[in-house]
Amino acid sequence: MNGLATVPTLNTAFSRQGMDIFFKQFFVICAAAMLLIPAILTESKVLITIVSLTIDLLFPASIILLAMTRRIIPALTPSLMKSVVLILGSRYLLLFAFLFILSQGPTITLGLLSSYESAVTMPLVILLFCYFWLVMARLIGYTVFQHQGRFGFTSDDKEDKRTLTTDELVDVEFRQAQAAVEIFIKDGDFDSALALLRYKLETVPSDLVLEEYHHRLLMAMRNFTAVLSNSDNRIHRFQQSKRPDLAAIVYADCLKINPGYRPKKLTVAIKLAERMYANLEINGALKLLVGAHKNYPADQNIALAYMLAAEIYINSKQDKVKSQSLLKYVKRNFPQFPSKSRIEALETSLAV
């Protein structure tokens, strides 16, 4: 994404965009406070402490997400907050420590001035409260500015950006994220690379290159649970984007992890089988198709799967018995199968 070449000034906080972020931040604070209510109702001090510490620890990450995306949903998404923490690493803990110390300023001041009249101390405490919040906001802003490259942001010349279309800007954003991921990988910082990929894939529309990077990185890190949990959606996206080669790679990797792996959607399995059939991977294609009525009992594409399997049996294995059996199943259970010409062509092949 396009970053900034200079640190934002205080005046930007009072601009239209700055005020918009301010009100959204107020909403996020209210939402965070609401999360405490169920813990308070349990009257468990341990639970209240855990929830409070979790909110406090993730709150700077929420502010960073709101500042970068200007949207409320990412700022309330725990997985994205975790990604921010992982991307910044030890820097985030240092930021949190400074913010915690600054947030205690008004409380310490109030304790030191407790012997004075409240008419004197309260205006001073309110003034200090506003001042310390301003300092904390500037500290967070500077942290984001200093490490914007780690989030896939780079500072571009404004004149150059004016000449780009919206699609070109989106492409530039993804290339910048790709470059940042490559730097992390070259430095051996796989956790940061993975966190950045998760952040980009969750906050912006999917990009095939980043999707492929994410899959390959998970395989390299041997995070096989994450590979399998992402596989169905990833294969489907690759197929929709006319990249069956990438879908086949993900499927092959899933089979290495779990030889019994099978896509959750029959339509995905059929497309994989079609590609494997075209590449003469006959047994692999049949493995995906045979038994579809048992593996996908409620799916409307069972007839399509069995027609393809029947064609593979007769054309590649010259197995008329199995092909005839599948054809009979389709004609018996799916009399309204739309492709009559396909049935007729198969019957002609069987008659030879």
C-alpha positions as CSV (number, residue, x, y, z in Angstrom):
1,M,0.0,0.0,0.0
2,N,1.1,3.6,-0.4
3,G,2.8,4.9,2.7
4,L,3.9,8.3,3.9
5,A,7.1,10.1,3.2
6,T,6.9,12.3,6.3
7,V,5.4,11.9,9.8
8,P,1.8,13.1,10.0
9,T,1.4,16.5,11.7
10,L,-0.9,17.3,14.6
11,N,-3.1,19.3,12.2
12,T,-4.0,16.1,10.3
13,A,-5.8,14.9,13.5
14,F,-8.3,17.7,13.1
15,S,-8.9,17.2,9.3
16,R,-12.1,15.5,8.1
17,Q,-10.3,12.2,7.8
18,G,-8.7,12.6,11.2
19,M,-12.1,13.3,12.8
20,D,-13.6,10.3,11.1
21,I,-10.9,8.1,12.6
22,F,-11.4,9.8,16.0
23,F,-15.1,8.8,16.1
24,K,-14.4,5.3,14.8
25,Q,-11.8,5.0,17.6
26,F,-14.4,6.1,20.1
27,F,-16.6,3.3,18.9
28,V,-13.8,0.7,19.1
29,I,-13.1,1.8,22.7
30,C,-16.8,1.4,23.6
31,A,-16.8,-2.1,21.9
32,A,-13.7,-3.0,24.0
33,A,-15.4,-1.9,27.1
34,M,-18.5,-4.0,26.3
35,L,-16.2,-7.1,26.2
36,L,-15.5,-6.6,29.9
37,I,-19.2,-6.8,30.9
38,P,-19.6,-10.6,30.6
39,A,-16.4,-11.1,32.6
40,I,-17.6,-8.6,35.3
41,L,-20.9,-10.4,35.5
42,T,-19.1,-13.7,36.4
43,E,-17.6,-11.9,39.4
44,S,-14.4,-13.8,38.9
45,K,-11.4,-11.6,39.6
46,V,-9.1,-14.0,37.7
47,L,-11.3,-13.8,34.6
48,I,-11.7,-10.1,34.8
49,T,-7.9,-9.6,35.1
50,I,-7.2,-11.9,32.1
51,V,-9.8,-10.1,29.9
52,S,-8.5,-6.7,31.0
53,L,-4.9,-7.6,30.3
54,T,-5.8,-9.1,26.9
55,I,-7.7,-5.9,25.9
56,D,-4.9,-3.7,27.2
57,L,-2.2,-5.8,25.3
58,L,-4.1,-5.8,22.0
59,F,-5.4,-2.2,22.2
60,P,-2.4,-0.6,20.5
61,A,-2.7,-3.2,17.7
62,S,-6.3,-2.2,17.2
63,I,-5.4,1.5,17.0
64,I,-2.7,0.7,14.4
65,L,-5.2,-1.3,12.3
66,L,-7.7,1.5,12.4
67,A,-5.1,4.0,11.4
68,M,-4.0,1.9,8.5
69,T,-7.3,0.5,7.2
70,R,-9.6,3.4,8.4
71,R,-12.2,0.7,9.0
72,I,-13.8,-0.5,12.2
73,I,-14.0,-4.3,11.5
74,P,-10.3,-4.9,11.1
75,A,-9.7,-3.0,14.3
76,L,-11.9,-5.4,16.1
77,T,-10.6,-8.6,14.5
78,P,-8.4,-10.6,16.9
79,S,-6.5,-12.5,14.1
80,L,-5.5,-9.2,12.5
81,M,-4.4,-7.8,15.9
82,K,-2.3,-10.9,16.3
83,S,-0.7,-10.3,12.9
84,V,0.2,-6.8,13.9
85,V,1.9,-8.0,17.1
86,L,3.8,-10.7,15.1
87,I,4.9,-8.3,12.4
88,L,6.3,-5.8,14.9
89,G,7.7,-8.5,17.2
90,S,9.7,-7.2,20.2
91,R,9.1,-3.6,19.0
92,Y,5.4,-4.1,19.9
93,L,6.3,-5.1,23.4
94,L,8.5,-2.0,23.7
95,L,5.7,0.2,22.4
96,F,3.2,-1.4,24.8
97,A,5.6,-0.8,27.8
98,F,6.0,2.9,26.9
99,L,2.3,3.3,26.4
100,F,1.6,1.7,29.8
101,I,4.0,4.0,31.6
102,L,2.5,7.1,29.9
103,S,-1.0,6.0,30.7
104,Q,-0.1,6.0,34.4
105,G,0.9,9.6,34.3
106,P,-2.4,11.2,35.3
107,T,-3.0,8.6,38.1
108,I,0.5,9.2,39.6
109,T,-0.1,13.0,39.4
110,L,-3.4,12.7,41.2
111,G,-1.8,10.6,43.9
112,L,1.0,13.2,44.4
113,L,-1.5,16.1,44.6
114,S,-4.1,14.3,46.8
115,S,-3.5,16.7,49.7
116,Y,-4.6,19.7,47.5
117,E,-8.1,20.8,46.8
118,S,-9.9,19.0,44.0
119,A,-10.7,22.4,42.4
120,V,-6.9,22.7,41.8
121,T,-6.0,19.1,41.1
122,M,-8.8,18.1,38.7
123,P,-8.2,20.6,35.9
124,L,-4.5,19.7,36.1
125,V,-5.2,16.0,35.9
126,I,-7.6,16.5,33.0
127,L,-5.0,18.6,31.2
128,L,-2.3,15.9,31.8
129,F,-4.7,13.2,30.7
130,C,-5.2,14.9,27.4
131,Y,-1.5,15.6,27.0
132,F,-0.5,12.0,27.7
133,W,-3.1,10.7,25.3
134,L,-1.7,13.0,22.7
135,V,1.8,11.8,23.3
136,M,0.7,8.1,23.1
137,A,-1.1,8.8,19.9
138,R,2.0,10.4,18.4
139,L,4.1,7.5,19.6
140,I,1.8,5.0,17.9
141,G,1.8,7.1,14.8
142,Y,5.5,7.3,14.7
143,T,5.9,3.6,15.2
144,V,3.6,2.9,12.3
145,F,5.4,5.4,10.1
146,Q,8.8,4.0,11.1
147,H,7.8,0.4,10.4
148,Q,5.3,0.9,7.5
149,G,7.5,-1.2,5.2
150,R,6.9,-4.2,7.5
151,F,3.2,-3.8,6.7
152,G,3.8,-3.6,3.0
153,F,3.5,0.2,2.8
154,T,6.0,2.3,0.9
155,S,6.2,6.1,0.4
156,D,5.5,7.0,-3.2
157,D,5.9,10.3,-4.9
158,K,2.5,12.0,-5.1
159,E,2.9,13.1,-8.7
160,D,3.6,9.5,-9.7
161,K,0.5,8.3,-7.9
162,R,-1.8,10.8,-9.7
163,T,-0.9,9.1,-13.0
164,L,-2.0,5.7,-11.9
165,T,-5.5,4.2,-12.3
166,T,-7.2,2.5,-9.4
167,D,-6.4,-1.0,-10.8
168,E,-2.7,0.1,-11.2
169,L,-2.6,1.4,-7.6
170,V,-4.0,-2.0,-6.3
171,D,-1.3,-3.8,-8.3
172,V,1.4,-1.5,-6.9
173,E,0.1,-2.3,-3.4
174,F,0.4,-6.0,-3.9
175,R,3.8,-5.8,-5.5
176,Q,5.0,-3.8,-2.4
177,A,3.6,-6.4,-0.1
178,Q,5.2,-9.1,-2.2
179,A,8.6,-7.3,-1.9
180,A,8.2,-7.0,1.9
181,V,7.5,-10.7,2.2
182,E,10.5,-11.6,0.1
183,I,12.7,-9.5,2.3
184,F,11.4,-11.2,5.4
185,I,12.0,-14.6,3.9
186,K,15.6,-13.7,2.8
187,D,16.3,-12.5,6.4
188,G,14.9,-15.8,7.7
189,D,12.1,-14.0,9.5
190,F,9.4,-16.5,8.5
191,D,7.0,-15.6,11.3
192,S,6.9,-11.9,10.2
193,A,6.5,-13.0,6.6
194,L,3.6,-15.2,7.5
195,A,2.0,-12.5,9.7
196,L,2.2,-9.9,6.9
197,L,0.7,-12.4,4.4
198,R,-2.2,-13.1,6.7
199,Y,-2.7,-9.4,7.3
200,K,-2.8,-8.6,3.6
201,L,-5.0,-11.5,2.6
202,E,-7.6,-10.6,5.3
203,T,-7.6,-6.8,4.8
204,V,-7.5,-6.5,1.0
205,P,-8.9,-8.5,-1.9
206,S,-7.2,-11.8,-2.6
207,D,-4.1,-11.8,-4.8
208,L,-2.9,-15.0,-6.5
209,V,0.8,-14.3,-5.9
210,L,0.3,-13.7,-2.2
211,E,-2.0,-16.7,-2.0
212,E,0.7,-18.9,-3.5
213,Y,3.4,-17.3,-1.2
214,H,1.2,-18.0,1.8
215,H,0.7,-21.7,0.8
216,R,4.4,-22.3,0.0
217,L,5.5,-20.6,3.3
218,L,3.1,-22.7,5.3
219,M,4.6,-25.8,3.6
220,A,8.1,-24.7,4.2
221,M,7.4,-24.0,7.9
222,R,5.7,-27.5,8.1
223,N,2.5,-25.9,9.4
224,F,0.4,-28.7,8.0
225,T,-2.7,-28.0,10.0
226,A,-2.9,-24.5,8.5
227,V,-2.2,-25.8,5.0
228,L,-5.2,-28.2,5.3
229,S,-7.5,-25.7,7.0
230,N,-6.9,-23.2,4.1
231,S,-6.8,-25.7,1.3
232,D,-10.5,-25.8,0.2
233,N,-10.9,-22.1,-0.1
234,R,-7.5,-21.7,-1.7
235,I,-8.1,-24.4,-4.3
236,H,-11.5,-22.9,-5.1
237,R,-10.0,-19.3,-5.5
238,F,-7.3,-20.6,-7.8
239,Q,-9.9,-22.4,-9.9
240,Q,-12.1,-19.4,-10.2
241,S,-9.1,-17.3,-11.2
242,K,-8.3,-19.7,-14.1
243,R,-5.2,-21.0,-12.4
244,P,-5.8,-24.8,-12.2
245,D,-2.1,-25.4,-12.1
246,L,-1.9,-23.6,-8.7
247,A,-5.0,-25.5,-7.5
248,A,-3.3,-28.8,-8.5
249,I,-0.2,-27.9,-6.5
250,V,-2.2,-27.2,-3.4
251,Y,-4.1,-30.4,-3.8
252,A,-0.9,-32.4,-4.4
253,D,0.6,-30.9,-1.2
254,C,-2.5,-31.8,0.8
255,L,-2.3,-35.4,-0.4
256,K,1.4,-35.5,0.8
257,I,0.2,-34.4,4.3
258,N,-2.9,-36.6,4.3
259,P,-3.3,-39.3,1.6
260,G,-7.0,-39.5,2.3
261,Y,-7.6,-35.8,1.8
262,R,-10.6,-34.9,-0.3
263,P,-12.1,-31.4,-1.2
264,K,-15.2,-30.5,0.8
265,K,-17.0,-29.4,-2.4
266,L,-17.8,-31.8,-5.2
267,T,-17.5,-29.0,-7.8
268,V,-13.9,-28.4,-6.7
269,A,-13.2,-32.1,-6.9
270,I,-14.6,-32.3,-10.4
271,K,-12.5,-29.5,-11.7
272,L,-9.4,-31.1,-10.1
273,A,-10.3,-34.4,-11.8
274,E,-10.8,-32.7,-15.2
275,R,-7.3,-31.3,-15.0
276,M,-5.8,-34.6,-13.8
277,Y,-7.6,-36.4,-16.6
278,A,-6.2,-33.9,-19.2
279,N,-2.7,-34.5,-17.7
280,L,-3.2,-38.3,-18.0
281,E,-3.3,-38.7,-14.2
282,I,-6.1,-41.2,-14.5
283,N,-6.0,-43.0,-11.2
284,G,-5.9,-39.6,-9.3
285,A,-8.9,-38.3,-11.3
286,L,-10.9,-41.5,-10.6
287,K,-10.1,-41.3,-6.9
288,L,-11.7,-37.9,-6.7
289,L,-14.9,-39.0,-8.6
290,V,-15.7,-42.6,-7.6
291,G,-17.9,-42.8,-4.6
292,A,-19.2,-39.3,-5.0
293,H,-22.8,-40.3,-3.8
294,K,-21.2,-41.5,-0.5
295,N,-18.7,-38.7,0.0
296,Y,-21.1,-35.9,-1.2
297,P,-24.6,-37.4,-0.6
298,A,-26.5,-34.0,-0.8
299,D,-24.6,-32.6,-3.7
300,Q,-26.4,-31.8,-7.0
301,N,-23.3,-32.5,-9.1
302,I,-23.1,-36.3,-8.5
303,A,-24.3,-37.1,-12.0
304,L,-21.7,-34.8,-13.5
305,A,-19.0,-36.5,-11.5
306,Y,-20.1,-40.0,-12.5
307,M,-20.4,-39.1,-16.2
308,L,-16.8,-37.8,-16.1
309,A,-15.7,-41.0,-14.3
310,A,-17.6,-43.2,-16.9
311,E,-15.9,-41.3,-19.7
312,I,-12.5,-41.8,-18.1
313,Y,-13.1,-45.6,-17.6
314,I,-14.1,-46.1,-21.2
315,N,-11.6,-43.8,-22.9
316,S,-8.5,-44.4,-20.8
317,K,-8.9,-47.8,-19.2
318,Q,-11.3,-49.5,-21.8
319,D,-13.2,-50.7,-18.8
320,K,-16.7,-51.0,-20.3
321,V,-18.2,-52.7,-17.2
322,K,-17.5,-49.9,-14.7
323,S,-18.4,-47.3,-17.3
324,Q,-21.7,-49.0,-18.0
325,S,-22.4,-49.3,-14.3
326,L,-21.8,-45.6,-13.7
327,L,-24.0,-44.7,-16.7
328,K,-26.9,-46.8,-15.5
329,Y,-26.6,-45.1,-12.1
330,V,-26.9,-41.7,-13.7
331,K,-29.8,-42.7,-15.9
332,R,-31.6,-44.3,-13.0
333,N,-31.1,-41.7,-10.3
334,F,-30.8,-38.6,-12.4
335,P,-33.4,-38.9,-15.3
336,Q,-33.4,-35.1,-15.8
337,F,-29.6,-35.0,-16.4
338,P,-29.4,-32.0,-18.9
339,S,-26.6,-33.2,-21.2
340,K,-28.4,-35.8,-23.2
341,S,-25.8,-35.6,-26.0
342,R,-23.1,-36.6,-23.5
343,I,-25.1,-39.7,-22.5
344,E,-25.6,-40.6,-26.1
345,A,-21.9,-40.2,-27.0
346,L,-21.0,-42.5,-24.0
347,E,-23.6,-45.1,-25.1
348,T,-22.1,-45.0,-28.6
349,S,-18.6,-45.6,-27.2
350,L,-19.9,-48.5,-25.1
351,A,-21.6,-50.1,-28.1
352,V,-18.4,-50.3,-30.1
